[in-house]
Amino acid sequence: MAISIQQIKELREATAAGMGACKEALIATDGNMEEAVKYLREKGLAVAAKRVDKESKEGIIALASAADGKTLALAEVNCETDFVAKTDAFVKFVKDAAQVALEGKDIEQTLNDDYKMLLTKTGENVKIRRSERYVLEGEGVLSGYIHMGGKIGVLVEIGCTKPEVAASKELADAAHALCLQIAANSPKYIDVADVPQSEIDAELEIKLNALKEQKGKLPPEQALVGIKKGMAAKFCTQICLLKQEYWADDKLTMEKFLDGVAKNLGDTLKVKRFVRLQLGA
């Protein structure tokens, strides 16, 4: 049967697929609109299957927030090229994915039809990689941050004891400062007590082997005790959030910065958790 331009336009408006793909789908389904939509979705999955070996290192990390600020979520979706990552269809899908994650639902299951259509539109191997969802626990504040246009996403939770402190701008600003610190300096842990001893031991082994190679032999055991202690402390300042230098003032650690905020607010503050997602990492 003959396929009209109006039918093609109608299918394109419904799916955002290309004119050629819409025409092909309508011809293959004898002009049946519902079947044509299904055809395009299946075609998208077929394209993705063919490109499964293609690396998906580009994409976007998006942030979604509940109206009351007490729930935040991040979602990362990958694609093959930066060009596709910047398209309206891809950007919208990732924002929708973050919103679904915010609601505590499964992204792939909830957005299954949209995902199939995205595969059709992009012709790339698109992957719903991961998501994180934080719900505020007790008094405190949540903060989220997207860095470098969606290359890095951060969530952090700070606890306090007073409701008026939880609602204060100063605490919200401090939480945002923490987000910036995490985005820029990529800590792995909150404080030294959180670092597994096995990780410290592995780092010391690397450092001591390098020292032995440089000097020809290791210092005496008595001197080695202090050297190991110094190496471990320096390692922890690199990977522990509270031990890092504050990005806005290198005379302060993040711990001292928060202590100052707590003193001003007349409350006890605690970094309860954080997460940092980096695109493709």
BALUMLO-279201 format. One record per residue (C-alpha): residue number from 1; x, y, z; residue in one letter. Coordinates in nm, 2 decimals, m for minus. Each point is the difference from the previous one (the first is absolute). Layout:
% residues N
+-----+--------+--------+--------+------+
: pos :     px :     py :     pz : code :
+-----+--------+--------+--------+------+
: NUM :      X :      Y :      Z :    a :
...
+-----+--------+--------+--------+------+
//
This chain:
% residues 281
+-----+--------+--------+--------+------+
: pos :     px :     py :     pz : code :
+-----+--------+--------+--------+------+
:   1 :   0.00 :   0.00 :   0.00 :    m :
:   2 :   0.11 :   0.36 :  m0.06 :    a :
:   3 :   0.13 :   0.18 :   0.31 :    i :
:   4 :  m0.09 :   0.37 :   0.02 :    s :
:   5 :   0.23 :   0.28 :   0.13 :    i :
:   6 :  m0.27 :   0.08 :   0.26 :    q :
:   7 :   0.04 :  m0.36 :   0.14 :    q :
:   8 :   0.38 :   0.04 :   0.01 :    i :
:   9 :  m0.03 :   0.33 :   0.18 :    k :
:  10 :  m0.25 :  m0.14 :   0.25 :    e :
:  11 :   0.23 :  m0.29 :   0.08 :    l :
:  12 :   0.30 :   0.24 :   0.03 :    r :
:  13 :  m0.19 :   0.22 :   0.24 :    e :
:  14 :  m0.09 :  m0.30 :   0.21 :    a :
:  15 :   0.35 :  m0.15 :   0.01 :    t :
:  16 :   0.25 :   0.27 :  m0.11 :    a :
:  17 :   0.16 :  m0.26 :  m0.23 :    a :
:  18 :   0.14 :   0.11 :  m0.33 :    g :
:  19 :  m0.22 :   0.04 :  m0.31 :    m :
:  20 :   0.17 :  m0.29 :  m0.17 :    g :
:  21 :  m0.04 :  m0.23 :   0.29 :    a :
:  22 :  m0.37 :   0.10 :   0.04 :    c :
:  23 :  m0.07 :  m0.07 :  m0.37 :    k :
:  24 :   0.17 :  m0.34 :   0.03 :    e :
:  25 :  m0.20 :  m0.09 :   0.31 :    a :
:  26 :  m0.33 :   0.10 :  m0.17 :    l :
:  27 :   0.07 :  m0.20 :  m0.31 :    i :
:  28 :   0.10 :  m0.31 :   0.20 :    a :
:  29 :  m0.32 :   0.02 :   0.20 :    t :
:  30 :  m0.24 :   0.09 :  m0.28 :    d :
:  31 :  m0.06 :   0.35 :   0.15 :    g :
:  32 :  m0.11 :  m0.13 :   0.35 :    n :
:  33 :   0.12 :   0.27 :   0.23 :    m :
:  34 :   0.01 :  m0.21 :   0.32 :    e :
:  35 :   0.19 :  m0.27 :  m0.18 :    e :
:  36 :   0.24 :   0.26 :  m0.15 :    a :
:  37 :   0.08 :   0.13 :   0.34 :    v :
:  38 :   0.07 :  m0.35 :   0.12 :    k :
:  39 :   0.21 :  m0.06 :  m0.31 :    y :
:  40 :   0.22 :   0.30 :   0.08 :    l :
:  41 :   0.05 :  m0.11 :   0.36 :    r :
:  42 :   0.11 :  m0.35 :  m0.11 :    e :
:  43 :   0.22 :   0.15 :  m0.26 :    k :
:  44 :   0.17 :   0.21 :   0.27 :    g :
:  45 :   0.07 :  m0.31 :   0.20 :    l :
:  46 :   0.14 :  m0.17 :  m0.31 :    a :
:  47 :   0.23 :   0.29 :  m0.07 :    v :
:  48 :   0.12 :  m0.01 :   0.36 :    a :
:  49 :   0.07 :  m0.37 :  m0.02 :    a :
:  50 :   0.21 :   0.05 :  m0.31 :    k :
:  51 :   0.20 :   0.27 :   0.18 :    r :
:  52 :   0.04 :  m0.17 :   0.33 :    v :
:  53 :   0.38 :  m0.02 :  m0.05 :    d :
:  54 :   0.02 :   0.38 :  m0.04 :    k :
:  55 :   0.12 :   0.18 :   0.31 :    e :
:  56 :  m0.24 :   0.23 :   0.17 :    s :
:  57 :   0.22 :   0.25 :   0.19 :    k :
:  58 :  m0.19 :   0.32 :  m0.08 :    e :
:  59 :  m0.33 :   0.10 :   0.15 :    g :
:  60 :  m0.15 :   0.20 :   0.28 :    i :
:  61 :  m0.05 :  m0.01 :   0.38 :    i :
:  62 :  m0.32 :   0.18 :   0.10 :    a :
:  63 :  m0.13 :   0.11 :   0.34 :    l :
:  64 :  m0.36 :  m0.01 :   0.12 :    a :
:  65 :  m0.13 :   0.16 :   0.32 :    s :
:  66 :  m0.33 :  m0.04 :   0.19 :    a :
:  67 :  m0.19 :   0.33 :   0.06 :    a :
:  68 :   0.08 :  m0.01 :   0.38 :    d :
:  69 :   0.37 :  m0.08 :  m0.07 :    g :
:  70 :  m0.02 :  m0.31 :   0.22 :    k :
:  71 :   0.06 :  m0.24 :  m0.28 :    t :
:  72 :   0.27 :   0.03 :  m0.28 :    l :
:  73 :   0.10 :  m0.24 :  m0.27 :    a :
:  74 :   0.27 :  m0.03 :  m0.27 :    l :
:  75 :  m0.02 :  m0.20 :  m0.32 :    a :
:  76 :   0.27 :  m0.08 :  m0.25 :    e :
:  77 :  m0.07 :  m0.09 :  m0.36 :    v :
:  78 :   0.28 :  m0.08 :  m0.25 :    n :
:  79 :   0.02 :   0.02 :  m0.38 :    c :
:  80 :   0.27 :  m0.02 :  m0.25 :    e :
:  81 :   0.05 :   0.36 :  m0.11 :    t :
:  82 :   0.00 :   0.34 :   0.15 :    d :
:  83 :  m0.22 :   0.11 :  m0.29 :    f :
:  84 :  m0.28 :  m0.23 :   0.10 :    v :
:  85 :   0.04 :   0.09 :   0.37 :    a :
:  86 :  m0.08 :   0.36 :  m0.09 :    k :
:  87 :  m0.32 :  m0.08 :  m0.20 :    t :
:  88 :  m0.34 :   0.11 :   0.15 :    d :
:  89 :  m0.13 :  m0.36 :   0.00 :    a :
:  90 :   0.30 :  m0.13 :   0.19 :    f :
:  91 :   0.00 :   0.28 :   0.26 :    v :
:  92 :  m0.37 :  m0.04 :   0.06 :    k :
:  93 :   0.03 :  m0.37 :   0.05 :    f :
:  94 :   0.28 :   0.04 :   0.26 :    v :
:  95 :  m0.21 :   0.26 :   0.19 :    k :
:  96 :  m0.29 :  m0.24 :  m0.01 :    d :
:  97 :   0.22 :  m0.27 :   0.13 :    a :
:  98 :   0.11 :   0.21 :   0.29 :    a :
:  99 :  m0.36 :   0.08 :   0.08 :    q :
: 100 :  m0.09 :  m0.37 :   0.00 :    v :
: 101 :   0.30 :  m0.08 :   0.23 :    a :
: 102 :  m0.13 :   0.28 :   0.23 :    l :
: 103 :  m0.33 :  m0.18 :   0.02 :    e :
: 104 :   0.18 :  m0.32 :   0.10 :    g :
: 105 :  m0.10 :  m0.18 :  m0.32 :    k :
: 106 :   0.20 :  m0.22 :  m0.23 :    d :
: 107 :   0.11 :   0.22 :  m0.29 :    i :
: 108 :   0.03 :  m0.27 :  m0.27 :    e :
: 109 :  m0.34 :  m0.15 :   0.08 :    q :
: 110 :  m0.18 :   0.33 :   0.04 :    t :
: 111 :   0.15 :   0.17 :  m0.31 :    l :
: 112 :   0.01 :  m0.32 :  m0.22 :    n :
: 113 :  m0.19 :   0.14 :  m0.29 :    d :
: 114 :   0.18 :   0.34 :   0.01 :    d :
: 115 :   0.33 :  m0.19 :   0.01 :    y :
: 116 :  m0.09 :  m0.20 :  m0.31 :    k :
: 117 :  m0.09 :   0.32 :  m0.18 :    m :
: 118 :   0.32 :   0.16 :   0.10 :    l :
: 119 :   0.19 :  m0.28 :  m0.15 :    l :
: 120 :  m0.18 :   0.05 :  m0.33 :    t :
: 121 :   0.06 :   0.38 :   0.00 :    k :
: 122 :   0.37 :  m0.02 :   0.09 :    t :
: 123 :   0.11 :  m0.32 :  m0.17 :    g :
: 124 :   0.26 :  m0.04 :   0.28 :    e :
: 125 :   0.07 :  m0.24 :   0.28 :    n :
: 126 :  m0.18 :   0.18 :   0.29 :    v :
: 127 :   0.04 :  m0.14 :   0.35 :    k :
: 128 :  m0.19 :   0.09 :   0.31 :    i :
: 129 :   0.31 :  m0.04 :   0.22 :    r :
: 130 :  m0.09 :   0.08 :   0.36 :    r :
: 131 :  m0.19 :   0.22 :   0.24 :    s :
: 132 :   0.02 :   0.12 :   0.36 :    e :
: 133 :  m0.29 :   0.11 :   0.23 :    r :
: 134 :   0.03 :   0.18 :   0.34 :    y :
: 135 :  m0.29 :   0.05 :   0.24 :    v :
: 136 :   0.08 :   0.23 :   0.29 :    l :
: 137 :   0.02 :  m0.19 :   0.33 :    e :
: 138 :  m0.08 :   0.20 :   0.30 :    g :
: 139 :   0.09 :   0.37 :   0.04 :    e :
: 140 :   0.24 :   0.14 :  m0.25 :    g :
: 141 :   0.03 :   0.09 :  m0.36 :    v :
: 142 :   0.07 :  m0.16 :  m0.34 :    l :
: 143 :   0.18 :   0.17 :  m0.28 :    s :
: 144 :   0.06 :  m0.10 :  m0.36 :    g :
: 145 :   0.23 :   0.14 :  m0.27 :    y :
: 146 :   0.07 :  m0.06 :  m0.37 :    i :
: 147 :   0.35 :   0.09 :  m0.12 :    h :
: 148 :   0.13 :   0.06 :  m0.35 :    m :
: 149 :  m0.33 :  m0.02 :  m0.17 :    g :
: 150 :  m0.09 :  m0.34 :   0.12 :    g :
: 151 :   0.35 :  m0.17 :   0.01 :    k :
: 152 :  m0.01 :  m0.02 :   0.38 :    i :
: 153 :  m0.29 :  m0.03 :   0.25 :    g :
: 154 :   0.02 :   0.03 :   0.38 :    v :
: 155 :  m0.24 :  m0.06 :   0.28 :    l :
: 156 :   0.08 :   0.07 :   0.37 :    v :
: 157 :  m0.19 :  m0.02 :   0.33 :    e :
: 158 :   0.09 :   0.20 :   0.31 :    i :
: 159 :  m0.17 :  m0.08 :   0.33 :    g :
: 160 :  m0.08 :   0.25 :   0.28 :    c :
: 161 :  m0.21 :   0.00 :   0.32 :    t :
: 162 :  m0.21 :   0.32 :  m0.03 :    k :
: 163 :  m0.29 :   0.05 :  m0.25 :    p :
: 164 :   0.08 :   0.37 :  m0.03 :    e :
: 165 :   0.36 :  m0.09 :  m0.10 :    v :
: 166 :  m0.12 :  m0.25 :  m0.25 :    a :
: 167 :  m0.21 :   0.27 :  m0.17 :    a :
: 168 :   0.28 :   0.26 :   0.01 :    s :
: 169 :   0.16 :   0.15 :  m0.31 :    k :
: 170 :   0.34 :  m0.03 :   0.16 :    e :
: 171 :  m0.03 :  m0.38 :   0.03 :    l :
: 172 :  m0.13 :  m0.02 :  m0.36 :    a :
: 173 :   0.30 :   0.21 :  m0.11 :    d :
: 174 :   0.24 :  m0.23 :   0.19 :    a :
: 175 :  m0.15 :  m0.31 :  m0.16 :    a :
: 176 :   0.04 :   0.16 :  m0.34 :    h :
: 177 :   0.37 :   0.08 :   0.08 :    a :
: 178 :   0.04 :  m0.37 :   0.09 :    l :
: 179 :  m0.14 :  m0.10 :  m0.34 :    c :
: 180 :   0.25 :   0.23 :  m0.17 :    l :
: 181 :   0.28 :  m0.16 :   0.20 :    q :
: 182 :  m0.11 :  m0.35 :  m0.09 :    i :
: 183 :  m0.04 :   0.08 :  m0.36 :    a :
: 184 :   0.35 :   0.16 :  m0.03 :    a :
: 185 :   0.20 :  m0.23 :   0.23 :    n :
: 186 :  m0.17 :  m0.34 :  m0.03 :    s :
: 187 :   0.03 :  m0.13 :   0.36 :    p :
: 188 :  m0.08 :  m0.36 :   0.06 :    k :
: 189 :  m0.08 :   0.01 :   0.37 :    y :
: 190 :  m0.14 :   0.25 :   0.26 :    i :
: 191 :   0.27 :  m0.04 :   0.26 :    d :
: 192 :   0.31 :  m0.20 :   0.09 :    v :
: 193 :  m0.20 :  m0.25 :   0.21 :    a :
: 194 :  m0.19 :  m0.10 :  m0.32 :    d :
: 195 :   0.32 :  m0.10 :  m0.19 :    v :
: 196 :   0.05 :  m0.38 :   0.00 :    p :
: 197 :   0.34 :  m0.09 :   0.15 :    q :
: 198 :   0.07 :  m0.23 :  m0.30 :    s :
: 199 :  m0.02 :   0.31 :  m0.23 :    e :
: 200 :   0.25 :   0.19 :   0.22 :    i :
: 201 :   0.23 :  m0.31 :   0.01 :    d :
: 202 :  m0.01 :  m0.03 :  m0.38 :    a :
: 203 :   0.09 :   0.36 :  m0.04 :    e :
: 204 :   0.28 :  m0.02 :   0.25 :    l :
: 205 :   0.14 :  m0.30 :  m0.19 :    e :
: 206 :   0.01 :   0.20 :  m0.32 :    i :
: 207 :   0.16 :   0.30 :   0.16 :    k :
: 208 :   0.26 :  m0.21 :   0.19 :    l :
: 209 :   0.10 :  m0.20 :  m0.31 :    n :
: 210 :   0.05 :   0.34 :  m0.18 :    a :
: 211 :   0.21 :   0.13 :   0.29 :    l :
: 212 :   0.21 :  m0.32 :   0.00 :    k :
: 213 :   0.06 :   0.03 :  m0.38 :    e :
: 214 :   0.10 :   0.36 :   0.04 :    q :
: 215 :   0.23 :  m0.04 :   0.30 :    k :
: 216 :   0.12 :  m0.35 :  m0.06 :    g :
: 217 :  m0.12 :  m0.12 :   0.33 :    k :
: 218 :  m0.26 :   0.09 :   0.26 :    l :
: 219 :   0.08 :   0.21 :   0.32 :    p :
: 220 :   0.04 :  m0.19 :   0.33 :    p :
: 221 :  m0.32 :  m0.13 :   0.16 :    e :
: 222 :   0.00 :   0.26 :   0.27 :    q :
: 223 :  m0.01 :   0.28 :  m0.26 :    a :
: 224 :  m0.24 :  m0.19 :  m0.22 :    l :
: 225 :  m0.28 :   0.02 :   0.26 :    v :
: 226 :  m0.01 :   0.38 :  m0.03 :    g :
: 227 :   0.03 :  m0.01 :  m0.38 :    i :
: 228 :  m0.29 :  m0.24 :  m0.03 :    k :
: 229 :  m0.21 :   0.22 :   0.23 :    k :
: 230 :   0.07 :   0.30 :  m0.21 :    g :
: 231 :  m0.07 :  m0.18 :  m0.33 :    m :
: 232 :  m0.33 :  m0.13 :   0.14 :    a :
: 233 :  m0.11 :   0.34 :   0.12 :    a :
: 234 :   0.09 :   0.16 :  m0.34 :    k :
: 235 :  m0.20 :  m0.27 :  m0.18 :    f :
: 236 :  m0.30 :   0.06 :   0.22 :    c :
: 237 :   0.01 :   0.38 :  m0.07 :    t :
: 238 :  m0.04 :  m0.09 :  m0.37 :    q :
: 239 :  m0.29 :  m0.24 :   0.02 :    i :
: 240 :  m0.19 :   0.11 :   0.31 :    c :
: 241 :  m0.25 :   0.29 :  m0.05 :    l :
: 242 :   0.05 :   0.15 :   0.34 :    l :
: 243 :   0.38 :   0.00 :  m0.02 :    k :
: 244 :   0.02 :   0.16 :  m0.34 :    q :
: 245 :   0.09 :   0.37 :  m0.03 :    e :
: 246 :  m0.31 :   0.21 :  m0.05 :    y :
: 247 :  m0.02 :   0.12 :  m0.36 :    w :
: 248 :  m0.09 :   0.35 :   0.10 :    a :
: 249 :   0.27 :   0.04 :   0.27 :    d :
: 250 :   0.31 :  m0.21 :   0.00 :    d :
: 251 :   0.07 :   0.10 :   0.37 :    k :
: 252 :  m0.30 :  m0.21 :   0.10 :    l :
: 253 :  m0.08 :  m0.37 :  m0.03 :    t :
: 254 :  m0.36 :  m0.09 :  m0.08 :    m :
: 255 :  m0.03 :  m0.12 :   0.36 :    e :
: 256 :   0.10 :   0.34 :   0.14 :    k :
: 257 :  m0.23 :   0.18 :  m0.25 :    f :
: 258 :  m0.29 :  m0.21 :   0.13 :    l :
: 259 :   0.10 :   0.06 :   0.36 :    d :
: 260 :  m0.02 :   0.37 :  m0.07 :    g :
: 261 :  m0.34 :  m0.03 :  m0.15 :    v :
: 262 :  m0.12 :  m0.21 :   0.29 :    a :
: 263 :   0.13 :   0.26 :   0.25 :    k :
: 264 :  m0.18 :   0.28 :  m0.18 :    n :
: 265 :  m0.33 :  m0.20 :  m0.01 :    l :
: 266 :   0.03 :  m0.12 :   0.36 :    g :
: 267 :  m0.05 :  m0.36 :  m0.10 :    d :
: 268 :   0.19 :  m0.33 :  m0.06 :    t :
: 269 :   0.04 :  m0.08 :  m0.37 :    l :
: 270 :   0.09 :  m0.34 :  m0.15 :    k :
: 271 :   0.07 :  m0.10 :  m0.36 :    v :
: 272 :  m0.21 :  m0.31 :  m0.02 :    k :
: 273 :   0.06 :  m0.12 :  m0.35 :    r :
: 274 :   0.09 :   0.11 :  m0.35 :    f :
: 275 :   0.02 :  m0.14 :  m0.35 :    v :
: 276 :   0.19 :   0.12 :  m0.31 :    r :
: 277 :  m0.08 :  m0.13 :  m0.34 :    l :
: 278 :   0.24 :   0.07 :  m0.29 :    q :
: 279 :  m0.10 :  m0.06 :  m0.35 :    l :
: 280 :   0.13 :  m0.33 :  m0.13 :    g :
: 281 :   0.22 :  m0.06 :   0.31 :    a :
+-----+--------+--------+--------+------+
//
